[in-house]
Amino acid sequence: MLNRRRFKRAQSLAERLLHEARSARERASSLPPGRERDDLLRQARNADIAAHIDEWLKSPGLQPPD
């Protein structure tokens, strides 16, 4: 049986997602309007949404379904 190599992340998922969103926005700002810029902005929005969902899931007020 093979063992999986595990490692501890230095940053949380939310931090990595927010960094990815910031990076995509910076790259998009240097591009002229067009498909590539739109794709980068969409990627940034998706990373922001994923970070907010992760934050919501970790919130103490979240109740498990009955």
All heavy atoms as TSV, in Angstrom:
chain	resi	resn	atom	element	x	y	z
A	1	MET	N	N	0.842	-1.172	0.000
A	1	MET	CA	C	0.000	0.000	0.000
A	1	MET	C	C	0.890	1.239	0.000
A	1	MET	O	O	1.879	1.314	0.710
A	1	MET	CB	C	-0.908	-0.011	1.221
A	1	MET	CG	C	-1.793	1.205	1.296
A	1	MET	SD	S	-2.854	1.217	2.730
A	1	MET	CE	C	-4.174	0.222	2.130
A	2	LEU	N	N	0.513	2.197	-0.812
A	2	LEU	CA	C	1.272	3.438	-0.895
A	2	LEU	C	C	0.801	4.425	0.158
A	2	LEU	O	O	-0.391	4.534	0.431
A	2	LEU	CB	C	1.091	4.067	-2.277
A	2	LEU	CG	C	1.627	3.263	-3.451
A	2	LEU	CD1	C	1.241	3.934	-4.759
A	2	LEU	CD2	C	3.126	3.127	-3.350
A	3	ASN	N	N	1.744	5.126	0.732
A	3	ASN	CA	C	1.418	6.169	1.696
A	3	ASN	C	C	1.436	7.521	1.008
A	3	ASN	O	O	2.321	7.794	0.193
A	3	ASN	CB	C	2.420	6.184	2.849
A	3	ASN	CG	C	2.262	4.984	3.745
A	3	ASN	OD1	O	1.172	4.444	3.850
A	3	ASN	ND2	N	3.332	4.581	4.393
A	4	ARG	N	N	0.447	8.335	1.323
A	4	ARG	CA	C	0.415	9.687	0.771
A	4	ARG	C	C	1.384	10.568	1.522
A	4	ARG	O	O	1.488	10.496	2.740
A	4	ARG	CB	C	-0.983	10.284	0.905
A	4	ARG	CG	C	-1.923	9.795	-0.129
A	4	ARG	CD	C	-3.269	10.413	0.016
A	4	ARG	NE	N	-3.204	11.868	0.169
A	4	ARG	CZ	C	-4.255	12.643	0.177
A	4	ARG	NH1	N	-5.464	12.142	0.063
A	4	ARG	NH2	N	-4.134	13.933	0.307
A	5	ARG	N	N	2.082	11.389	0.783
A	5	ARG	CA	C	2.959	12.356	1.420
A	5	ARG	C	C	2.124	13.562	1.800
A	5	ARG	O	O	1.480	14.162	0.974
A	5	ARG	CB	C	4.074	12.768	0.475
A	5	ARG	CG	C	4.900	11.572	0.027
A	5	ARG	CD	C	6.048	12.014	-0.785
A	5	ARG	NE	N	7.147	12.133	0.166
A	5	ARG	CZ	C	8.183	12.919	0.013
A	5	ARG	NH1	N	8.284	13.679	-1.024
A	5	ARG	NH2	N	9.127	12.962	0.917
A	6	ARG	N	N	2.104	13.897	3.043
A	6	ARG	CA	C	1.310	15.024	3.529
A	6	ARG	C	C	2.235	16.156	3.957
A	6	ARG	O	O	3.349	15.927	4.406
A	6	ARG	CB	C	0.444	14.593	4.703
A	6	ARG	CG	C	-0.561	13.542	4.298
A	6	ARG	CD	C	-1.444	13.159	5.458
A	6	ARG	NE	N	-2.291	12.063	5.086
A	6	ARG	CZ	C	-3.553	12.189	4.730
A	6	ARG	NH1	N	-4.104	13.372	4.690
A	6	ARG	NH2	N	-4.270	11.136	4.401
A	7	PHE	N	N	1.739	17.352	3.808
A	7	PHE	CA	C	2.496	18.500	4.265
A	7	PHE	C	C	1.553	19.548	4.819
A	7	PHE	O	O	0.385	19.602	4.462
A	7	PHE	CB	C	3.364	19.094	3.151
A	7	PHE	CG	C	2.590	19.545	1.946
A	7	PHE	CD1	C	2.185	20.852	1.830
A	7	PHE	CD2	C	2.281	18.650	0.937
A	7	PHE	CE1	C	1.470	21.270	0.730
A	7	PHE	CE2	C	1.568	19.062	-0.168
A	7	PHE	CZ	C	1.162	20.379	-0.277
A	8	LYS	N	N	2.072	20.349	5.700
A	8	LYS	CA	C	1.296	21.392	6.348
A	8	LYS	C	C	1.423	22.673	5.525
A	8	LYS	O	O	2.517	23.085	5.165
A	8	LYS	CB	C	1.839	21.627	7.762
A	8	LYS	CG	C	1.087	22.619	8.559
A	8	LYS	CD	C	0.246	21.932	9.563
A	8	LYS	CE	C	-0.354	22.987	10.478
A	8	LYS	NZ	N	-1.568	22.563	11.043
A	9	ARG	N	N	0.291	23.272	5.214
A	9	ARG	CA	C	0.285	24.522	4.459
A	9	ARG	C	C	0.705	25.674	5.358
A	9	ARG	O	O	0.335	25.731	6.529
A	9	ARG	CB	C	-1.113	24.819	3.923
A	9	ARG	CG	C	-1.624	23.802	2.968
A	9	ARG	CD	C	-1.242	24.170	1.602
A	9	ARG	NE	N	-1.887	23.262	0.648
A	9	ARG	CZ	C	-1.676	23.328	-0.625
A	9	ARG	NH1	N	-0.870	24.229	-1.111
A	9	ARG	NH2	N	-2.263	22.492	-1.433
A	10	ALA	N	N	1.463	26.599	4.790
A	10	ALA	CA	C	1.902	27.762	5.550
A	10	ALA	C	C	0.788	28.789	5.680
A	10	ALA	O	O	0.726	29.531	6.656
A	10	ALA	CB	C	3.117	28.399	4.877
A	11	GLN	N	N	-0.122	28.826	4.683
A	11	GLN	CA	C	-1.226	29.778	4.696
A	11	GLN	C	C	-2.543	29.020	4.687
A	11	GLN	O	O	-2.634	27.914	4.173
A	11	GLN	CB	C	-1.196	30.670	3.457
A	11	GLN	CG	C	-0.004	31.589	3.375
A	11	GLN	CD	C	-0.043	32.389	2.089
A	11	GLN	OE1	O	-0.450	31.893	1.054
A	11	GLN	NE2	N	0.390	33.634	2.168
A	12	SER	N	N	-3.570	29.659	5.219
A	12	SER	CA	C	-4.889	29.049	5.206
A	12	SER	C	C	-5.466	29.115	3.795
A	12	SER	O	O	-4.973	29.854	2.934
A	12	SER	CB	C	-5.818	29.777	6.182
A	12	SER	OG	O	-6.118	31.062	5.684
A	13	LEU	N	N	-6.530	28.356	3.571
A	13	LEU	CA	C	-7.189	28.363	2.267
A	13	LEU	C	C	-7.675	29.765	1.926
A	13	LEU	O	O	-7.498	30.241	0.798
A	13	LEU	CB	C	-8.358	27.377	2.260
A	13	LEU	CG	C	-9.218	27.363	1.000
A	13	LEU	CD1	C	-8.393	26.970	-0.213
A	13	LEU	CD2	C	-10.402	26.427	1.181
A	14	ALA	N	N	-8.292	30.456	2.876
A	14	ALA	CA	C	-8.804	31.799	2.629
A	14	ALA	C	C	-7.677	32.755	2.232
A	14	ALA	O	O	-7.837	33.553	1.301
A	14	ALA	CB	C	-9.530	32.322	3.855
A	15	GLU	N	N	-6.535	32.660	2.904
A	15	GLU	CA	C	-5.408	33.528	2.571
A	15	GLU	C	C	-4.894	33.243	1.168
A	15	GLU	O	O	-4.583	34.170	0.414
A	15	GLU	CB	C	-4.272	33.342	3.575
A	15	GLU	CG	C	-4.568	33.892	4.947
A	15	GLU	CD	C	-3.506	33.520	5.952
A	15	GLU	OE1	O	-2.804	32.494	5.760
A	15	GLU	OE2	O	-3.376	34.238	6.952
A	16	ARG	N	N	-4.795	31.963	0.800
A	16	ARG	CA	C	-4.327	31.599	-0.540
A	16	ARG	C	C	-5.305	32.081	-1.603
A	16	ARG	O	O	-4.894	32.579	-2.662
A	16	ARG	CB	C	-4.124	30.093	-0.647
A	16	ARG	CG	C	-2.975	29.581	0.200
A	16	ARG	CD	C	-2.595	28.151	-0.111
A	16	ARG	NE	N	-3.686	27.214	-0.202
A	16	ARG	CZ	C	-4.143	26.448	0.784
A	16	ARG	NH1	N	-3.584	26.534	1.976
A	16	ARG	NH2	N	-5.128	25.602	0.587
A	17	LEU	N	N	-6.610	31.960	-1.330
A	17	LEU	CA	C	-7.613	32.414	-2.297
A	17	LEU	C	C	-7.578	33.930	-2.466
A	17	LEU	O	O	-7.670	34.440	-3.593
A	17	LEU	CB	C	-9.006	31.957	-1.858
A	17	LEU	CG	C	-9.283	30.462	-2.009
A	17	LEU	CD1	C	-10.567	30.093	-1.281
A	17	LEU	CD2	C	-9.367	30.074	-3.472
A	18	LEU	N	N	-7.457	34.662	-1.369
A	18	LEU	CA	C	-7.399	36.119	-1.461
A	18	LEU	C	C	-6.135	36.583	-2.177
A	18	LEU	O	O	-6.161	37.547	-2.950
A	18	LEU	CB	C	-7.502	36.746	-0.069
A	18	LEU	CG	C	-8.862	36.569	0.605
A	18	LEU	CD1	C	-8.821	37.091	2.036
A	18	LEU	CD2	C	-9.951	37.258	-0.193
A	19	HIS	N	N	-5.031	35.889	-1.959
A	19	HIS	CA	C	-3.784	36.204	-2.667
A	19	HIS	C	C	-3.959	35.946	-4.166
A	19	HIS	O	O	-3.517	36.751	-4.991
A	19	HIS	CB	C	-2.629	35.370	-2.106
A	19	HIS	CG	C	-1.353	35.562	-2.851
A	19	HIS	ND1	N	-0.610	36.706	-2.760
A	19	HIS	CD2	C	-0.703	34.751	-3.726
A	19	HIS	CE1	C	0.452	36.600	-3.554
A	19	HIS	NE2	N	0.413	35.416	-4.140
A	20	GLU	N	N	-4.594	34.848	-4.514
A	20	GLU	CA	C	-4.849	34.530	-5.920
A	20	GLU	C	C	-5.734	35.593	-6.568
A	20	GLU	O	O	-5.471	36.035	-7.692
A	20	GLU	CB	C	-5.528	33.163	-6.031
A	20	GLU	CG	C	-5.844	32.756	-7.447
A	20	GLU	CD	C	-6.565	31.430	-7.512
A	20	GLU	OE1	O	-6.450	30.625	-6.573
A	20	GLU	OE2	O	-7.252	31.205	-8.524
A	21	ALA	N	N	-6.769	36.054	-5.856
A	21	ALA	CA	C	-7.664	37.088	-6.375
A	21	ALA	C	C	-6.903	38.393	-6.597
A	21	ALA	O	O	-7.059	39.052	-7.635
A	21	ALA	CB	C	-8.829	37.300	-5.413
A	22	ARG	N	N	-6.092	38.772	-5.628
A	22	ARG	CA	C	-5.311	40.007	-5.744
A	22	ARG	C	C	-4.351	39.928	-6.932
A	22	ARG	O	O	-4.232	40.878	-7.722
A	22	ARG	CB	C	-4.536	40.251	-4.448
A	22	ARG	CG	C	-3.877	41.596	-4.371
A	22	ARG	CD	C	-3.171	41.847	-3.026
A	22	ARG	NE	N	-3.925	41.394	-1.876
A	22	ARG	CZ	C	-3.545	40.398	-1.061
A	22	ARG	NH1	N	-2.418	39.756	-1.279
A	22	ARG	NH2	N	-4.279	40.067	-0.027
A	23	SER	N	N	-3.692	38.795	-7.074
A	23	SER	CA	C	-2.751	38.604	-8.170
A	23	SER	C	C	-3.450	38.668	-9.526
A	23	SER	O	O	-2.945	39.291	-10.464
A	23	SER	CB	C	-2.050	37.252	-7.993
A	23	SER	OG	O	-1.237	36.976	-9.090
A	24	ALA	N	N	-4.609	38.045	-9.641
A	24	ALA	CA	C	-5.354	38.066	-10.902
A	24	ALA	C	C	-5.797	39.480	-11.245
A	24	ALA	O	O	-5.742	39.892	-12.410
A	24	ALA	CB	C	-6.552	37.123	-10.822
A	25	ARG	N	N	-6.223	40.245	-10.240
A	25	ARG	CA	C	-6.638	41.629	-10.490
A	25	ARG	C	C	-5.468	42.499	-10.945
A	25	ARG	O	O	-5.610	43.349	-11.820
A	25	ARG	CB	C	-7.260	42.229	-9.236
A	25	ARG	CG	C	-8.674	41.815	-9.040
A	25	ARG	CD	C	-9.419	42.699	-8.046
A	25	ARG	NE	N	-10.728	42.132	-7.819
A	25	ARG	CZ	C	-11.016	41.225	-6.904
A	25	ARG	NH1	N	-10.070	40.792	-6.086
A	25	ARG	NH2	N	-12.230	40.745	-6.780
A	26	GLU	N	N	-4.286	42.276	-10.345
A	26	GLU	CA	C	-3.108	43.037	-10.750
A	26	GLU	C	C	-2.726	42.727	-12.190
A	26	GLU	O	O	-2.407	43.632	-12.959
A	26	GLU	CB	C	-1.935	42.734	-9.816
A	26	GLU	CG	C	-2.076	43.350	-8.442
A	26	GLU	CD	C	-0.985	42.898	-7.485
A	26	GLU	OE1	O	-0.074	42.138	-7.909
A	26	GLU	OE2	O	-1.041	43.295	-6.311
A	27	ARG	N	N	-2.767	41.433	-12.559
A	27	ARG	CA	C	-2.452	41.065	-13.943
A	27	ARG	C	C	-3.483	41.638	-14.904
A	27	ARG	O	O	-3.145	42.085	-15.993
A	27	ARG	CB	C	-2.366	39.551	-14.093
A	27	ARG	CG	C	-1.107	38.973	-13.444
A	27	ARG	CD	C	-1.054	37.490	-13.625
A	27	ARG	NE	N	-2.093	36.928	-12.742
A	27	ARG	CZ	C	-2.509	35.684	-12.771
A	27	ARG	NH1	N	-2.025	34.836	-13.628
A	27	ARG	NH2	N	-3.443	35.259	-11.930
A	28	ALA	N	N	-4.756	41.638	-14.514
A	28	ALA	CA	C	-5.824	42.146	-15.378
A	28	ALA	C	C	-5.693	43.652	-15.585
A	28	ALA	O	O	-6.024	44.161	-16.657
A	28	ALA	CB	C	-7.185	41.803	-14.790
A	29	SER	N	N	-5.218	44.359	-14.564
A	29	SER	CA	C	-5.123	45.815	-14.680
A	29	SER	C	C	-4.099	46.240	-15.723
A	29	SER	O	O	-4.182	47.353	-16.245
A	29	SER	CB	C	-4.793	46.440	-13.324
A	29	SER	OG	O	-3.482	46.104	-12.934
A	30	SER	N	N	-3.145	45.375	-16.037
A	30	SER	CA	C	-2.127	45.728	-17.025
A	30	SER	C	C	-2.524	45.332	-18.447
A	30	SER	O	O	-1.781	45.601	-19.383
A	30	SER	CB	C	-0.796	45.064	-16.655
A	30	SER	OG	O	-0.908	43.660	-16.772
A	31	LEU	N	N	-3.683	44.710	-18.598
A	31	LEU	CA	C	-4.128	44.262	-19.920
A	31	LEU	C	C	-5.188	45.197	-20.486
A	31	LEU	O	O	-5.953	45.805	-19.742
A	31	LEU	CB	C	-4.721	42.855	-19.823
A	31	LEU	CG	C	-3.770	41.737	-19.429
A	31	LEU	CD1	C	-4.546	40.444	-19.229
A	31	LEU	CD2	C	-2.705	41.550	-20.487
A	32	PRO	N	N	-5.248	45.279	-21.814
A	32	PRO	CA	C	-6.328	46.059	-22.429
A	32	PRO	C	C	-7.636	45.276	-22.324
A	32	PRO	O	O	-7.627	44.055	-22.118
A	32	PRO	CB	C	-5.882	46.182	-23.887
A	32	PRO	CG	C	-5.016	45.000	-24.122
A	32	PRO	CD	C	-4.333	44.723	-22.802
A	33	PRO	N	N	-8.772	45.969	-22.462
A	33	PRO	CA	C	-10.065	45.258	-22.408
A	33	PRO	C	C	-10.097	44.130	-23.448
A	33	PRO	O	O	-9.627	44.290	-24.569
A	33	PRO	CB	C	-11.081	46.345	-22.740
A	33	PRO	CG	C	-10.411	47.616	-22.364
A	33	PRO	CD	C	-8.947	47.399	-22.622
A	34	GLY	N	N	-10.616	42.998	-23.016
A	34	GLY	CA	C	-10.694	41.853	-23.916
A	34	GLY	C	C	-10.955	40.578	-23.145
A	34	GLY	O	O	-11.211	40.581	-21.935
A	35	ARG	N	N	-10.880	39.457	-23.869
A	35	ARG	CA	C	-11.214	38.169	-23.289
A	35	ARG	C	C	-10.265	37.766	-22.148
A	35	ARG	O	O	-10.704	37.284	-21.104
A	35	ARG	CB	C	-11.211	37.102	-24.375
A	35	ARG	CG	C	-11.620	35.753	-23.863
A	35	ARG	CD	C	-11.627	34.729	-24.984
A	35	ARG	NE	N	-11.922	33.419	-24.470
A	35	ARG	CZ	C	-13.136	32.904	-24.427
A	35	ARG	NH1	N	-14.152	33.592	-24.882
A	35	ARG	NH2	N	-13.328	31.699	-23.934
A	36	GLU	N	N	-8.963	37.961	-22.356
A	36	GLU	CA	C	-7.993	37.545	-21.336
A	36	GLU	C	C	-8.205	38.324	-20.033
A	36	GLU	O	O	-8.168	37.754	-18.942
A	36	GLU	CB	C	-6.579	37.751	-21.856
A	36	GLU	CG	C	-5.513	37.190	-20.932
A	36	GLU	CD	C	-4.111	37.319	-21.512
A	36	GLU	OE1	O	-3.956	37.831	-22.625
A	36	GLU	OE2	O	-3.175	36.905	-20.803
A	37	ARG	N	N	-8.454	39.629	-20.165
A	37	ARG	CA	C	-8.705	40.460	-18.983
A	37	ARG	C	C	-9.993	40.016	-18.284
A	37	ARG	O	O	-10.034	39.896	-17.057
A	37	ARG	CB	C	-8.810	41.917	-19.389
A	37	ARG	CG	C	-9.077	42.836	-18.234
A	37	ARG	CD	C	-9.222	44.264	-18.711
A	37	ARG	NE	N	-9.625	45.105	-17.613
A	37	ARG	CZ	C	-9.179	46.321	-17.400
A	37	ARG	NH1	N	-8.322	46.856	-18.224
A	37	ARG	NH2	N	-9.604	47.008	-16.373
A	38	ASP	N	N	-11.043	39.762	-19.060
A	38	ASP	CA	C	-12.308	39.297	-18.487
A	38	ASP	C	C	-12.136	37.976	-17.758
A	38	ASP	O	O	-12.701	37.766	-16.685
A	38	ASP	CB	C	-13.382	39.157	-19.566
A	38	ASP	CG	C	-13.822	40.499	-20.133
A	38	ASP	OD1	O	-13.559	41.534	-19.496
A	38	ASP	OD2	O	-14.421	40.487	-21.223
A	39	ASP	N	N	-11.341	37.075	-18.329
A	39	ASP	CA	C	-11.094	35.777	-17.692
A	39	ASP	C	C	-10.372	35.943	-16.357
A	39	ASP	O	O	-10.686	35.264	-15.378
A	39	ASP	CB	C	-10.295	34.857	-18.618
A	39	ASP	CG	C	-11.101	34.350	-19.795
A	39	ASP	OD1	O	-12.349	34.450	-19.759
A	39	ASP	OD2	O	-10.480	33.862	-20.763
A	40	LEU	N	N	-9.395	36.847	-16.316
A	40	LEU	CA	C	-8.673	37.090	-15.065
A	40	LEU	C	C	-9.583	37.715	-14.007
A	40	LEU	O	O	-9.510	37.348	-12.830
A	40	LEU	CB	C	-7.459	37.987	-15.311
A	40	LEU	CG	C	-6.263	37.309	-15.969
A	40	LEU	CD1	C	-5.230	38.343	-16.384
A	40	LEU	CD2	C	-5.651	36.282	-15.042
A	41	LEU	N	N	-10.444	38.635	-14.425
A	41	LEU	CA	C	-11.369	39.245	-13.468
A	41	LEU	C	C	-12.388	38.226	-12.966
A	41	LEU	O	O	-12.758	38.238	-11.793
A	41	LEU	CB	C	-12.070	40.449	-14.100
A	41	LEU	CG	C	-11.163	41.644	-14.378
A	41	LEU	CD1	C	-11.910	42.721	-15.140
A	41	LEU	CD2	C	-10.575	42.189	-13.094
A	42	ARG	N	N	-12.817	37.326	-13.830
A	42	ARG	CA	C	-13.734	36.259	-13.417
A	42	ARG	C	C	-13.043	35.330	-12.428
A	42	ARG	O	O	-13.619	34.913	-11.421
A	42	ARG	CB	C	-14.220	35.475	-14.641
A	42	ARG	CG	C	-15.271	34.439	-14.300
A	42	ARG	CD	C	-15.804	33.721	-15.547
A	42	ARG	NE	N	-16.411	34.669	-16.474
A	42	ARG	CZ	C	-15.899	34.992	-17.671
A	42	ARG	NH1	N	-14.778	34.435	-18.089
A	42	ARG	NH2	N	-16.503	35.855	-18.453
A	43	GLN	N	N	-11.776	35.017	-12.682
A	43	GLN	CA	C	-10.997	34.170	-11.775
A	43	GLN	C	C	-10.869	34.844	-10.402
A	43	GLN	O	O	-10.990	34.184	-9.371
A	43	GLN	CB	C	-9.620	33.926	-12.382
A	43	GLN	CG	C	-8.699	33.076	-11.551
A	43	GLN	CD	C	-7.331	32.929	-12.205
A	43	GLN	OE1	O	-7.087	33.419	-13.304
A	43	GLN	NE2	N	-6.435	32.254	-11.524
A	44	ALA	N	N	-10.649	36.150	-10.397
A	44	ALA	CA	C	-10.535	36.892	-9.135
A	44	ALA	C	C	-11.854	36.860	-8.377
A	44	ALA	O	O	-11.870	36.654	-7.158
A	44	ALA	CB	C	-10.108	38.332	-9.408
A	45	ARG	N	N	-12.967	37.072	-9.075
A	45	ARG	CA	C	-14.282	37.026	-8.422
A	45	ARG	C	C	-14.547	35.642	-7.839
A	45	ARG	O	O	-15.040	35.516	-6.713
A	45	ARG	CB	C	-15.389	37.374	-9.422
A	45	ARG	CG	C	-15.749	38.814	-9.469
A	45	ARG	CD	C	-17.056	39.071	-10.214
A	45	ARG	NE	N	-17.154	38.392	-11.498
A	45	ARG	CZ	C	-16.669	38.858	-12.651
A	45	ARG	NH1	N	-16.049	40.008	-12.670
A	45	ARG	NH2	N	-16.817	38.184	-13.766
A	46	ASN	N	N	-14.224	34.603	-8.594
A	46	ASN	CA	C	-14.443	33.238	-8.107
A	46	ASN	C	C	-13.601	32.941	-6.865
A	46	ASN	O	O	-14.071	32.285	-5.927
A	46	ASN	CB	C	-14.152	32.221	-9.200
A	46	ASN	CG	C	-15.194	32.212	-10.285
A	46	ASN	OD1	O	-16.296	32.717	-10.095
A	46	ASN	ND2	N	-14.850	31.658	-11.433
A	47	ALA	N	N	-12.373	33.422	-6.842
A	47	ALA	CA	C	-11.516	33.211	-5.668
A	47	ALA	C	C	-12.078	33.963	-4.465
A	47	ALA	O	O	-12.068	33.448	-3.340
A	47	ALA	CB	C	-10.090	33.657	-5.972
A	48	ASP	N	N	-12.581	35.190	-4.681
A	48	ASP	CA	C	-13.201	35.951	-3.589
A	48	ASP	C	C	-14.425	35.213	-3.040
A	48	ASP	O	O	-14.605	35.114	-1.823
A	48	ASP	CB	C	-13.637	37.335	-4.066
A	48	ASP	CG	C	-12.498	38.332	-4.103
A	48	ASP	OD1	O	-11.519	38.139	-3.365
A	48	ASP	OD2	O	-12.608	39.303	-4.872
A	49	ILE	N	N	-15.249	34.713	-3.931
A	49	ILE	CA	C	-16.455	33.987	-3.508
A	49	ILE	C	C	-16.075	32.741	-2.714
A	49	ILE	O	O	-16.659	32.458	-1.663
A	49	ILE	CB	C	-17.323	33.625	-4.730
A	49	ILE	CG1	C	-17.940	34.897	-5.320
A	49	ILE	CG2	C	-18.411	32.627	-4.358
A	49	ILE	CD1	C	-18.572	34.699	-6.683
A	50	ALA	N	N	-15.077	32.000	-3.192
A	50	ALA	CA	C	-14.640	30.791	-2.488
A	50	ALA	C	C	-14.096	31.133	-1.104
A	50	ALA	O	O	-14.351	30.409	-0.133
A	50	ALA	CB	C	-13.586	30.056	-3.311
A	51	ALA	N	N	-13.372	32.238	-0.984
A	51	ALA	CA	C	-12.845	32.659	0.322
A	51	ALA	C	C	-13.982	33.013	1.270
A	51	ALA	O	O	-13.934	32.668	2.459
A	51	ALA	CB	C	-11.901	33.850	0.154
A	52	HIS	N	N	-15.011	33.674	0.760
A	52	HIS	CA	C	-16.152	34.036	1.612
A	52	HIS	C	C	-16.935	32.788	2.030
A	52	HIS	O	O	-17.393	32.695	3.175
A	52	HIS	CB	C	-17.072	35.020	0.890
A	52	HIS	CG	C	-16.494	36.387	0.805
A	52	HIS	ND1	N	-16.742	37.376	1.715
A	52	HIS	CD2	C	-15.641	36.931	-0.095
A	52	HIS	CE1	C	-16.079	38.463	1.384
A	52	HIS	NE2	N	-15.399	38.218	0.288
A	53	ILE	N	N	-17.074	31.830	1.135
A	53	ILE	CA	C	-17.762	30.582	1.489
A	53	ILE	C	C	-16.973	29.833	2.559
A	53	ILE	O	O	-17.547	29.321	3.525
A	53	ILE	CB	C	-17.986	29.706	0.243
A	53	ILE	CG1	C	-19.041	30.358	-0.664
A	53	ILE	CG2	C	-18.407	28.291	0.631
A	53	ILE	CD1	C	-19.201	29.683	-2.008
A	54	ASP	N	N	-15.650	29.792	2.400
A	54	ASP	CA	C	-14.804	29.130	3.400
A	54	ASP	C	C	-14.951	29.814	4.759
A	54	ASP	O	O	-15.072	29.151	5.786
A	54	ASP	CB	C	-13.346	29.158	2.947
A	54	ASP	CG	C	-12.428	28.480	3.930
A	54	ASP	OD1	O	-12.609	27.269	4.179
A	54	ASP	OD2	O	-11.515	29.160	4.458
A	55	GLU	N	N	-14.968	31.142	4.755
A	55	GLU	CA	C	-15.146	31.899	5.999
A	55	GLU	C	C	-16.506	31.593	6.621
A	55	GLU	O	O	-16.627	31.401	7.838
A	55	GLU	CB	C	-15.036	33.389	5.698
A	55	GLU	CG	C	-15.154	34.293	6.891
A	55	GLU	CD	C	-15.054	35.754	6.491
A	55	GLU	OE1	O	-14.245	36.071	5.608
A	55	GLU	OE2	O	-15.794	36.559	7.076
A	56	TRP	N	N	-17.541	31.540	5.790
A	56	TRP	CA	C	-18.888	31.244	6.280
A	56	TRP	C	C	-18.965	29.841	6.882
A	56	TRP	O	O	-19.557	29.631	7.930
A	56	TRP	CB	C	-19.887	31.388	5.131
A	56	TRP	CG	C	-21.274	31.010	5.495
A	56	TRP	CD1	C	-22.145	31.698	6.277
A	56	TRP	CD2	C	-21.965	29.821	5.099
A	56	TRP	NE1	N	-23.335	31.011	6.382
A	56	TRP	CE2	C	-23.250	29.858	5.665
A	56	TRP	CE3	C	-21.616	28.733	4.305
A	56	TRP	CZ2	C	-24.171	28.836	5.471
A	56	TRP	CZ3	C	-22.540	27.730	4.108
A	56	TRP	CH2	C	-23.800	27.795	4.692
A	57	LEU	N	N	-18.332	28.880	6.217
A	57	LEU	CA	C	-18.368	27.497	6.710
A	57	LEU	C	C	-17.652	27.348	8.052
A	57	LEU	O	O	-18.007	26.496	8.859
A	57	LEU	CB	C	-17.751	26.547	5.688
A	57	LEU	CG	C	-18.585	26.302	4.445
A	57	LEU	CD1	C	-17.792	25.508	3.415
A	57	LEU	CD2	C	-19.873	25.586	4.799
A	58	LYS	N	N	-16.647	28.170	8.281
A	58	LYS	CA	C	-15.892	28.093	9.530
A	58	LYS	C	C	-16.491	28.949	10.645
A	58	LYS	O	O	-16.004	28.930	11.763
A	58	LYS	CB	C	-14.448	28.524	9.284
A	58	LYS	CG	C	-13.675	27.531	8.457
A	58	LYS	CD	C	-12.263	27.992	8.252
A	58	LYS	CE	C	-11.499	26.964	7.433
A	58	LYS	NZ	N	-10.127	27.400	7.196
A	59	SER	N	N	-17.545	29.692	10.335
A	59	SER	CA	C	-18.130	30.589	11.336
A	59	SER	C	C	-18.773	29.782	12.460
A	59	SER	O	O	-19.325	28.701	12.231
A	59	SER	CB	C	-19.152	31.524	10.702
A	59	SER	OG	O	-20.302	30.801	10.320
A	60	PRO	N	N	-18.740	30.287	13.688
A	60	PRO	CA	C	-19.285	29.556	14.820
A	60	PRO	C	C	-20.803	29.480	14.805
A	60	PRO	O	O	-21.387	28.604	15.432
A	60	PRO	CB	C	-18.799	30.335	16.039
A	60	PRO	CG	C	-18.537	31.708	15.533
A	60	PRO	CD	C	-18.115	31.544	14.090
A	61	GLY	N	N	-21.470	30.349	14.073
A	61	GLY	CA	C	-22.938	30.348	14.055
A	61	GLY	C	C	-23.543	29.315	13.112
A	61	GLY	O	O	-24.750	29.105	13.127
A	62	LEU	N	N	-22.709	28.672	12.311
A	62	LEU	CA	C	-23.222	27.694	11.357
A	62	LEU	C	C	-23.703	26.440	12.085
A	62	LEU	O	O	-22.982	25.865	12.887
A	62	LEU	CB	C	-22.127	27.331	10.350
A	62	LEU	CG	C	-22.524	26.432	9.207
A	62	LEU	CD1	C	-23.552	27.124	8.321
A	62	LEU	CD2	C	-21.324	26.058	8.381
A	63	GLN	N	N	-24.908	26.023	11.814
A	63	GLN	CA	C	-25.494	24.855	12.461
A	63	GLN	C	C	-25.541	23.683	11.470
A	63	GLN	O	O	-25.882	23.886	10.308
A	63	GLN	CB	C	-26.905	25.169	12.955
A	63	GLN	CG	C	-26.979	26.270	13.985
A	63	GLN	CD	C	-26.280	25.879	15.267
A	63	GLN	OE1	O	-26.406	24.761	15.747
A	63	GLN	NE2	N	-25.517	26.803	15.839
A	64	PRO	N	N	-25.236	22.486	11.931
A	64	PRO	CA	C	-25.333	21.328	11.035
A	64	PRO	C	C	-26.804	21.037	10.700
A	64	PRO	O	O	-27.696	21.339	11.500
A	64	PRO	CB	C	-24.726	20.187	11.849
A	64	PRO	CG	C	-24.856	20.614	13.259
A	64	PRO	CD	C	-24.810	22.122	13.257
A	65	PRO	N	N	-27.047	20.447	9.523
A	65	PRO	CA	C	-28.446	20.113	9.171
A	65	PRO	C	C	-28.980	19.012	10.081
A	65	PRO	O	O	-28.248	18.163	10.558
A	65	PRO	CB	C	-28.348	19.645	7.732
A	65	PRO	CG	C	-26.927	19.289	7.523
A	65	PRO	CD	C	-26.118	20.077	8.492
A	66	ASP	N	N	-30.291	19.031	10.330
A	66	ASP	CA	C	-30.915	17.999	11.182
A	66	ASP	C	C	-31.258	16.772	10.393
A	66	ASP	O	O	-31.513	16.713	9.274
A	66	ASP	CB	C	-32.180	18.552	11.836
A	66	ASP	CG	C	-31.817	19.599	12.880
A	66	ASP	OD1	O	-30.733	19.501	13.454
A	66	ASP	OD2	O	-32.614	20.520	13.078
